[in-house]
């Protein structure tokens, strides 16, 4: 499934209604391999969502650094 999605011709920074990107979801679920794939496809790792969360802050939160 991952290979199919990563091969799709879509914007790696596509946002949902809350302004979250695929990289933010990868960070939330600690999917570091997907996060690296998104980074290599040009995903904006500095993007923030509507609540001000970034990929890095979500990654830290999901790792238990609260």
PyMOL Python script that loads the backbone (N, CA, C, O; Angstrom):
from pymol import cmd

cmd.read_pdbstr("""\
ATOM      1  N   UNK A   1       0.829  -1.184   0.000  1.00  0.00           N
ATOM      2  CA  UNK A   1       0.000   0.000   0.000  1.00  0.00           C
ATOM      3  C   UNK A   1       0.874   1.249   0.000  1.00  0.00           C
ATOM      4  O   UNK A   1       0.615   2.194  -0.744  1.00  0.00           O
ATOM      5  N   UNK A   2       1.917   1.249   0.844  1.00  0.00           N
ATOM      6  CA  UNK A   2       2.795   2.408   0.914  1.00  0.00           C
ATOM      7  C   UNK A   2       3.401   2.722  -0.441  1.00  0.00           C
ATOM      8  O   UNK A   2       3.429   3.882  -0.853  1.00  0.00           O
ATOM      9  N   UNK A   3       3.893   1.690  -1.151  1.00  0.00           N
ATOM     10  CA  UNK A   3       4.516   1.924  -2.451  1.00  0.00           C
ATOM     11  C   UNK A   3       3.522   2.519  -3.441  1.00  0.00           C
ATOM     12  O   UNK A   3       3.875   3.399  -4.226  1.00  0.00           O
ATOM     13  N   UNK A   4       2.294   2.044  -3.407  1.00  0.00           N
ATOM     14  CA  UNK A   4       1.262   2.553  -4.310  1.00  0.00           C
ATOM     15  C   UNK A   4       0.983   4.026  -4.034  1.00  0.00           C
ATOM     16  O   UNK A   4       0.901   4.836  -4.957  1.00  0.00           O
ATOM     17  N   UNK A   5       0.839   4.361  -2.768  1.00  0.00           N
ATOM     18  CA  UNK A   5       0.559   5.749  -2.416  1.00  0.00           C
ATOM     19  C   UNK A   5       1.743   6.663  -2.716  1.00  0.00           C
ATOM     20  O   UNK A   5       1.560   7.781  -3.198  1.00  0.00           O
ATOM     21  N   UNK A   6       2.947   6.194  -2.436  1.00  0.00           N
ATOM     22  CA  UNK A   6       4.123   7.023  -2.680  1.00  0.00           C
ATOM     23  C   UNK A   6       4.380   7.208  -4.175  1.00  0.00           C
ATOM     24  O   UNK A   6       4.983   8.203  -4.579  1.00  0.00           O
ATOM     25  N   UNK A   7       3.936   6.271  -4.990  1.00  0.00           N
ATOM     26  CA  UNK A   7       4.120   6.383  -6.436  1.00  0.00           C
ATOM     27  C   UNK A   7       3.050   7.249  -7.102  1.00  0.00           C
ATOM     28  O   UNK A   7       3.196   7.635  -8.262  1.00  0.00           O
ATOM     29  N   UNK A   8       1.994   7.549  -6.385  1.00  0.00           N
ATOM     30  CA  UNK A   8       0.895   8.339  -6.944  1.00  0.00           C
ATOM     31  C   UNK A   8       1.359   9.771  -7.222  1.00  0.00           C
ATOM     32  O   UNK A   8       2.106  10.351  -6.434  1.00  0.00           O
ATOM     33  N   UNK A   9       0.917  10.328  -8.335  1.00  0.00           N
ATOM     34  CA  UNK A   9       1.307  11.698  -8.681  1.00  0.00           C
ATOM     35  C   UNK A   9       0.461  12.724  -7.918  1.00  0.00           C
ATOM     36  O   UNK A   9      -0.447  13.338  -8.478  1.00  0.00           O
ATOM     37  N   UNK A  10       0.775  12.894  -6.639  1.00  0.00           N
ATOM     38  CA  UNK A  10       0.005  13.845  -5.835  1.00  0.00           C
ATOM     39  C   UNK A  10       0.951  14.728  -5.023  1.00  0.00           C
ATOM     40  O   UNK A  10       2.137  14.432  -4.882  1.00  0.00           O
ATOM     41  N   UNK A  11       0.416  15.783  -4.510  1.00  0.00           N
ATOM     42  CA  UNK A  11       1.163  16.762  -3.727  1.00  0.00           C
ATOM     43  C   UNK A  11       1.467  16.185  -2.340  1.00  0.00           C
ATOM     44  O   UNK A  11       0.534  15.840  -1.614  1.00  0.00           O
ATOM     45  N   UNK A  12       2.741  16.071  -1.949  1.00  0.00           N
ATOM     46  CA  UNK A  12       3.061  15.533  -0.626  1.00  0.00           C
ATOM     47  C   UNK A  12       2.672  16.480   0.504  1.00  0.00           C
ATOM     48  O   UNK A  12       2.755  16.118   1.677  1.00  0.00           O
ATOM     49  N   UNK A  13       2.250  17.685   0.154  1.00  0.00           N
ATOM     50  CA  UNK A  13       1.829  18.652   1.165  1.00  0.00           C
ATOM     51  C   UNK A  13       0.323  18.913   1.143  1.00  0.00           C
ATOM     52  O   UNK A  13      -0.145  19.909   1.694  1.00  0.00           O
ATOM     53  N   UNK A  14      -0.434  18.017   0.506  1.00  0.00           N
ATOM     54  CA  UNK A  14      -1.898  18.151   0.495  1.00  0.00           C
ATOM     55  C   UNK A  14      -2.403  18.186   1.935  1.00  0.00           C
ATOM     56  O   UNK A  14      -1.993  17.368   2.759  1.00  0.00           O
ATOM     57  N   UNK A  15      -3.278  19.114   2.234  1.00  0.00           N
ATOM     58  CA  UNK A  15      -3.777  19.288   3.609  1.00  0.00           C
ATOM     59  C   UNK A  15      -5.230  18.841   3.745  1.00  0.00           C
ATOM     60  O   UNK A  15      -6.011  18.898   2.796  1.00  0.00           O
ATOM     61  N   UNK A  16      -5.564  18.401   4.942  1.00  0.00           N
ATOM     62  CA  UNK A  16      -6.958  18.080   5.239  1.00  0.00           C
ATOM     63  C   UNK A  16      -7.654  19.320   5.792  1.00  0.00           C
ATOM     64  O   UNK A  16      -7.073  20.405   5.784  1.00  0.00           O
ATOM     65  N   UNK A  17      -8.878  19.177   6.268  1.00  0.00           N
ATOM     66  CA  UNK A  17      -9.663  20.321   6.751  1.00  0.00           C
ATOM     67  C   UNK A  17      -9.030  21.026   7.955  1.00  0.00           C
ATOM     68  O   UNK A  17      -9.332  22.191   8.213  1.00  0.00           O
ATOM     69  N   UNK A  18      -8.159  20.336   8.691  1.00  0.00           N
ATOM     70  CA  UNK A  18      -7.487  20.923   9.855  1.00  0.00           C
ATOM     71  C   UNK A  18      -6.083  21.427   9.512  1.00  0.00           C
ATOM     72  O   UNK A  18      -5.340  21.859  10.393  1.00  0.00           O
ATOM     73  N   UNK A  19      -5.729  21.369   8.231  1.00  0.00           N
ATOM     74  CA  UNK A  19      -4.427  21.849   7.808  1.00  0.00           C
ATOM     75  C   UNK A  19      -3.296  20.858   8.012  1.00  0.00           C
ATOM     76  O   UNK A  19      -2.125  21.227   7.928  1.00  0.00           O
ATOM     77  N   UNK A  20      -3.632  19.608   8.280  1.00  0.00           N
ATOM     78  CA  UNK A  20      -2.613  18.589   8.522  1.00  0.00           C
ATOM     79  C   UNK A  20      -2.159  17.954   7.208  1.00  0.00           C
ATOM     80  O   UNK A  20      -2.951  17.744   6.289  1.00  0.00           O
ATOM     81  N   UNK A  21      -0.871  17.657   7.150  1.00  0.00           N
ATOM     82  CA  UNK A  21      -0.264  17.076   5.959  1.00  0.00           C
ATOM     83  C   UNK A  21       0.019  15.589   6.181  1.00  0.00           C
ATOM     84  O   UNK A  21      -0.038  15.112   7.315  1.00  0.00           O
ATOM     85  N   UNK A  22       0.323  14.856   5.113  1.00  0.00           N
ATOM     86  CA  UNK A  22       0.705  13.448   5.274  1.00  0.00           C
ATOM     87  C   UNK A  22       1.904  13.271   6.216  1.00  0.00           C
ATOM     88  O   UNK A  22       1.966  12.301   6.971  1.00  0.00           O
ATOM     89  N   UNK A  23       2.846  14.204   6.167  1.00  0.00           N
ATOM     90  CA  UNK A  23       4.009  14.110   7.059  1.00  0.00           C
ATOM     91  C   UNK A  23       3.585  14.211   8.522  1.00  0.00           C
ATOM     92  O   UNK A  23       4.171  13.557   9.385  1.00  0.00           O
ATOM     93  N   UNK A  24       2.585  15.014   8.801  1.00  0.00           N
ATOM     94  CA  UNK A  24       2.098  15.141  10.180  1.00  0.00           C
ATOM     95  C   UNK A  24       1.471  13.833  10.653  1.00  0.00           C
ATOM     96  O   UNK A  24       1.649  13.434  11.804  1.00  0.00           O
ATOM     97  N   UNK A  25       0.743  13.173   9.771  1.00  0.00           N
ATOM     98  CA  UNK A  25       0.170  11.870  10.130  1.00  0.00           C
ATOM     99  C   UNK A  25       1.255  10.817  10.310  1.00  0.00           C
ATOM    100  O   UNK A  25       1.175   9.991  11.219  1.00  0.00           O
ATOM    101  N   UNK A  26       2.266  10.843   9.452  1.00  0.00           N
ATOM    102  CA  UNK A  26       3.377   9.902   9.605  1.00  0.00           C
ATOM    103  C   UNK A  26       4.069  10.129  10.945  1.00  0.00           C
ATOM    104  O   UNK A  26       4.436   9.171  11.626  1.00  0.00           O
ATOM    105  N   UNK A  27       4.245  11.377  11.321  1.00  0.00           N
ATOM    106  CA  UNK A  27       4.858  11.699  12.610  1.00  0.00           C
ATOM    107  C   UNK A  27       3.984  11.229  13.771  1.00  0.00           C
ATOM    108  O   UNK A  27       4.485  10.667  14.745  1.00  0.00           O
ATOM    109  N   UNK A  28       2.688  11.460  13.662  1.00  0.00           N
ATOM    110  CA  UNK A  28       1.765  11.071  14.730  1.00  0.00           C
ATOM    111  C   UNK A  28       1.838   9.578  15.032  1.00  0.00           C
ATOM    112  O   UNK A  28       1.780   9.164  16.190  1.00  0.00           O
ATOM    113  N   UNK A  29       1.964   8.783  13.988  1.00  0.00           N
ATOM    114  CA  UNK A  29       1.986   7.328  14.167  1.00  0.00           C
ATOM    115  C   UNK A  29       3.393   6.743  14.126  1.00  0.00           C
ATOM    116  O   UNK A  29       3.571   5.536  13.962  1.00  0.00           O
ATOM    117  N   UNK A  30       4.408   7.630  14.280  1.00  0.00           N
ATOM    118  CA  UNK A  30       5.810   7.201  14.358  1.00  0.00           C
ATOM    119  C   UNK A  30       6.241   6.385  13.144  1.00  0.00           C
ATOM    120  O   UNK A  30       7.002   5.428  13.287  1.00  0.00           O
ATOM    121  N   UNK A  31       5.775   6.741  11.971  1.00  0.00           N
ATOM    122  CA  UNK A  31       6.121   6.047  10.726  1.00  0.00           C
ATOM    123  C   UNK A  31       7.319   6.750  10.104  1.00  0.00           C
ATOM    124  O   UNK A  31       7.188   7.494   9.131  1.00  0.00           O
ATOM    125  N   UNK A  32       8.483   6.502  10.680  1.00  0.00           N
ATOM    126  CA  UNK A  32       9.684   7.227  10.262  1.00  0.00           C
ATOM    127  C   UNK A  32      10.090   6.922   8.826  1.00  0.00           C
ATOM    128  O   UNK A  32      10.599   7.809   8.139  1.00  0.00           O
ATOM    129  N   UNK A  33       9.883   5.700   8.351  1.00  0.00           N
ATOM    130  CA  UNK A  33      10.224   5.374   6.963  1.00  0.00           C
ATOM    131  C   UNK A  33       9.348   6.177   5.999  1.00  0.00           C
ATOM    132  O   UNK A  33       9.836   6.687   4.991  1.00  0.00           O
ATOM    133  N   UNK A  34       8.068   6.285   6.309  1.00  0.00           N
ATOM    134  CA  UNK A  34       7.165   7.076   5.463  1.00  0.00           C
ATOM    135  C   UNK A  34       7.539   8.551   5.543  1.00  0.00           C
ATOM    136  O   UNK A  34       7.502   9.265   4.541  1.00  0.00           O
ATOM    137  N   UNK A  35       7.895   8.996   6.727  1.00  0.00           N
ATOM    138  CA  UNK A  35       8.317  10.377   6.908  1.00  0.00           C
ATOM    139  C   UNK A  35       9.541  10.688   6.043  1.00  0.00           C
ATOM    140  O   UNK A  35       9.607  11.746   5.417  1.00  0.00           O
ATOM    141  N   UNK A  36      10.490   9.785   6.008  1.00  0.00           N
ATOM    142  CA  UNK A  36      11.676   9.981   5.167  1.00  0.00           C
ATOM    143  C   UNK A  36      11.317   9.952   3.678  1.00  0.00           C
ATOM    144  O   UNK A  36      11.863  10.729   2.894  1.00  0.00           O
ATOM    145  N   UNK A  37      10.402   9.062   3.287  1.00  0.00           N
ATOM    146  CA  UNK A  37       9.952   9.027   1.891  1.00  0.00           C
ATOM    147  C   UNK A  37       9.291  10.345   1.503  1.00  0.00           C
ATOM    148  O   UNK A  37       9.546  10.878   0.423  1.00  0.00           O
ATOM    149  N   UNK A  38       8.446  10.864   2.380  1.00  0.00           N
ATOM    150  CA  UNK A  38       7.788  12.143   2.108  1.00  0.00           C
ATOM    151  C   UNK A  38       8.810  13.274   2.009  1.00  0.00           C
ATOM    152  O   UNK A  38       8.705  14.145   1.145  1.00  0.00           O
ATOM    153  N   UNK A  39       9.792  13.252   2.897  1.00  0.00           N
ATOM    154  CA  UNK A  39      10.855  14.263   2.868  1.00  0.00           C
ATOM    155  C   UNK A  39      11.590  14.209   1.522  1.00  0.00           C
ATOM    156  O   UNK A  39      11.885  15.245   0.926  1.00  0.00           O
ATOM    157  N   UNK A  40      11.880  12.991   1.052  1.00  0.00           N
ATOM    158  CA  UNK A  40      12.604  12.846  -0.222  1.00  0.00           C
ATOM    159  C   UNK A  40      11.755  13.282  -1.415  1.00  0.00           C
ATOM    160  O   UNK A  40      12.293  13.618  -2.470  1.00  0.00           O
ATOM    161  N   UNK A  41      10.431  13.278  -1.252  1.00  0.00           N
ATOM    162  CA  UNK A  41       9.531  13.745  -2.317  1.00  0.00           C
ATOM    163  C   UNK A  41       9.277  15.242  -2.229  1.00  0.00           C
ATOM    164  O   UNK A  41       8.501  15.794  -3.008  1.00  0.00           O
ATOM    165  N   UNK A  42       9.940  15.900  -1.269  1.00  0.00           N
ATOM    166  CA  UNK A  42       9.829  17.352  -1.172  1.00  0.00           C
ATOM    167  C   UNK A  42       8.792  17.868  -0.204  1.00  0.00           C
ATOM    168  O   UNK A  42       8.446  19.048  -0.247  1.00  0.00           O
ATOM    169  N   UNK A  43       8.286  17.015   0.671  1.00  0.00           N
ATOM    170  CA  UNK A  43       7.288  17.458   1.644  1.00  0.00           C
ATOM    171  C   UNK A  43       7.877  18.549   2.540  1.00  0.00           C
ATOM    172  O   UNK A  43       9.050  18.504   2.911  1.00  0.00           O
ATOM    173  N   UNK A  44       7.057  19.506   2.869  1.00  0.00           N
ATOM    174  CA  UNK A  44       7.473  20.624   3.724  1.00  0.00           C
ATOM    175  C   UNK A  44       7.459  20.179   5.182  1.00  0.00           C
ATOM    176  O   UNK A  44       6.394  20.044   5.784  1.00  0.00           O
ATOM    177  N   UNK A  45       8.619  19.955   5.736  1.00  0.00           N
ATOM    178  CA  UNK A  45       8.730  19.492   7.120  1.00  0.00           C
ATOM    179  C   UNK A  45       8.591  20.634   8.123  1.00  0.00           C
ATOM    180  O   UNK A  45       8.568  20.400   9.331  1.00  0.00           O
ATOM    181  N   UNK A  46       8.497  21.865   7.631  1.00  0.00           N
ATOM    182  CA  UNK A  46       8.329  23.026   8.510  1.00  0.00           C
ATOM    183  C   UNK A  46       6.876  23.499   8.566  1.00  0.00           C
ATOM    184  O   UNK A  46       6.557  24.447   9.284  1.00  0.00           O
ATOM    185  N   UNK A  47       6.006  22.844   7.814  1.00  0.00           N
ATOM    186  CA  UNK A  47       4.593  23.252   7.772  1.00  0.00           C
ATOM    187  C   UNK A  47       3.954  23.111   9.151  1.00  0.00           C
ATOM    188  O   UNK A  47       4.344  22.262   9.952  1.00  0.00           O
ATOM    189  N   UNK A  48       2.972  23.959   9.403  1.00  0.00           N
ATOM    190  CA  UNK A  48       2.198  23.859  10.638  1.00  0.00           C
ATOM    191  C   UNK A  48       0.717  23.736  10.297  1.00  0.00           C
ATOM    192  O   UNK A  48       0.261  24.219   9.261  1.00  0.00           O
ATOM    193  N   UNK A  49      -0.019  23.085  11.184  1.00  0.00           N
ATOM    194  CA  UNK A  49      -1.461  22.933  10.972  1.00  0.00           C
ATOM    195  C   UNK A  49      -2.209  24.106  11.593  1.00  0.00           C
ATOM    196  O   UNK A  49      -1.589  25.044  12.094  1.00  0.00           O
ATOM    197  N   UNK A  50      -3.526  24.059  11.564  1.00  0.00           N
ATOM    198  CA  UNK A  50      -4.357  25.157  12.065  1.00  0.00           C
ATOM    199  C   UNK A  50      -4.144  25.415  13.551  1.00  0.00           C
ATOM    200  O   UNK A  50      -4.390  26.525  14.023  1.00  0.00           O
ATOM    201  N   UNK A  51      -3.685  24.399  14.305  1.00  0.00           N
ATOM    202  CA  UNK A  51      -3.449  24.548  15.744  1.00  0.00           C
ATOM    203  C   UNK A  51      -2.000  24.931  16.045  1.00  0.00           C
ATOM    204  O   UNK A  51      -1.627  25.076  17.209  1.00  0.00           O
ATOM    205  N   UNK A  52      -1.181  25.095  15.001  1.00  0.00           N
ATOM    206  CA  UNK A  52       0.211  25.475  15.199  1.00  0.00           C
ATOM    207  C   UNK A  52       1.169  24.312  15.388  1.00  0.00           C
ATOM    208  O   UNK A  52       2.343  24.522  15.692  1.00  0.00           O
ATOM    209  N   UNK A  53       0.684  23.087  15.214  1.00  0.00           N
ATOM    210  CA  UNK A  53       1.547  21.913  15.351  1.00  0.00           C
ATOM    211  C   UNK A  53       2.397  21.718  14.110  1.00  0.00           C
ATOM    212  O   UNK A  53       1.935  21.912  12.986  1.00  0.00           O
ATOM    213  N   UNK A  54       3.649  21.331  14.331  1.00  0.00           N
ATOM    214  CA  UNK A  54       4.558  21.037  13.223  1.00  0.00           C
ATOM    215  C   UNK A  54       4.861  19.542  13.208  1.00  0.00           C
ATOM    216  O   UNK A  54       4.503  18.814  14.134  1.00  0.00           O
ATOM    217  N   UNK A  55       5.517  19.104  12.157  1.00  0.00           N
ATOM    218  CA  UNK A  55       5.926  17.695  12.079  1.00  0.00           C
ATOM    219  C   UNK A  55       6.773  17.348  13.296  1.00  0.00           C
ATOM    220  O   UNK A  55       6.544  16.319  13.933  1.00  0.00           O
ATOM    221  N   UNK A  56       7.747  18.191  13.626  1.00  0.00           N
ATOM    222  CA  UNK A  56       8.629  17.913  14.761  1.00  0.00           C
ATOM    223  C   UNK A  56       7.885  17.880  16.083  1.00  0.00           C
ATOM    224  O   UNK A  56       8.139  17.001  16.907  1.00  0.00           O
ATOM    225  N   UNK A  57       6.970  18.818  16.305  1.00  0.00           N
ATOM    226  CA  UNK A  57       6.250  18.829  17.578  1.00  0.00           C
ATOM    227  C   UNK A  57       5.331  17.611  17.702  1.00  0.00           C
ATOM    228  O   UNK A  57       5.180  17.057  18.790  1.00  0.00           O
ATOM    229  N   UNK A  58       4.722  17.198  16.601  1.00  0.00           N
ATOM    230  CA  UNK A  58       3.863  16.008  16.614  1.00  0.00           C
ATOM    231  C   UNK A  58       4.705  14.764  16.859  1.00  0.00           C
ATOM    232  O   UNK A  58       4.294  13.877  17.607  1.00  0.00           O
ATOM    233  N   UNK A  59       5.865  14.690  16.245  1.00  0.00           N
ATOM    234  CA  UNK A  59       6.765  13.553  16.432  1.00  0.00           C
ATOM    235  C   UNK A  59       7.195  13.446  17.892  1.00  0.00           C
ATOM    236  O   UNK A  59       7.193  12.352  18.458  1.00  0.00           O
ATOM    237  N   UNK A  60       7.561  14.563  18.504  1.00  0.00           N
ATOM    238  CA  UNK A  60       7.946  14.554  19.928  1.00  0.00           C
ATOM    239  C   UNK A  60       6.773  14.152  20.814  1.00  0.00           C
ATOM    240  O   UNK A  60       6.936  13.348  21.732  1.00  0.00           O
ATOM    241  N   UNK A  61       5.584  14.710  20.543  1.00  0.00           N
ATOM    242  CA  UNK A  61       4.398  14.397  21.341  1.00  0.00           C
ATOM    243  C   UNK A  61       4.055  12.913  21.258  1.00  0.00           C
ATOM    244  O   UNK A  61       3.753  12.280  22.269  1.00  0.00           O
ATOM    245  N   UNK A  62       4.102  12.365  20.048  1.00  0.00           N
ATOM    246  CA  UNK A  62       3.726  10.966  19.872  1.00  0.00           C
ATOM    247  C   UNK A  62       4.762  10.019  20.468  1.00  0.00           C
ATOM    248  O   UNK A  62       4.461   8.857  20.737  1.00  0.00           O
ATOM    249  N   UNK A  63       5.982  10.514  20.675  1.00  0.00           N
ATOM    250  CA  UNK A  63       7.027   9.705  21.302  1.00  0.00           C
ATOM    251  C   UNK A  63       6.964   9.801  22.832  1.00  0.00           C
ATOM    252  O   UNK A  63       7.762   9.181  23.535  1.00  0.00           O
ATOM    253  N   UNK A  64       6.015  10.578  23.330  1.00  0.00           N
ATOM    254  CA  UNK A  64       5.834  10.665  24.761  1.00  0.00           C
ATOM    255  C   UNK A  64       6.503  11.858  25.418  1.00  0.00           C
ATOM    256  O   UNK A  64       6.507  11.966  26.644  1.00  0.00           O
ATOM    257  N   UNK A  65       7.065  12.746  24.629  1.00  0.00           N
ATOM    258  CA  UNK A  65       7.706  13.936  25.175  1.00  0.00           C
ATOM    259  C   UNK A  65       6.660  15.034  25.353  1.00  0.00           C
ATOM    260  O   UNK A  65       6.576  15.961  24.548  1.00  0.00           O
ATOM    261  N   UNK A  66       5.881  14.918  26.397  1.00  0.00           N
ATOM    262  CA  UNK A  66       4.788  15.890  26.610  1.00  0.00           C
ATOM    263  C   UNK A  66       5.081  16.815  27.742  1.00  0.00           C
ATOM    264  O   UNK A  66       4.270  17.687  28.052  1.00  0.00           O
TER     265      UNK A  66
END
""", "prot")
cmd.dss("prot")
cmd.show_as("cartoon", "prot")
cmd.util.cbc("prot")
cmd.orient("prot")
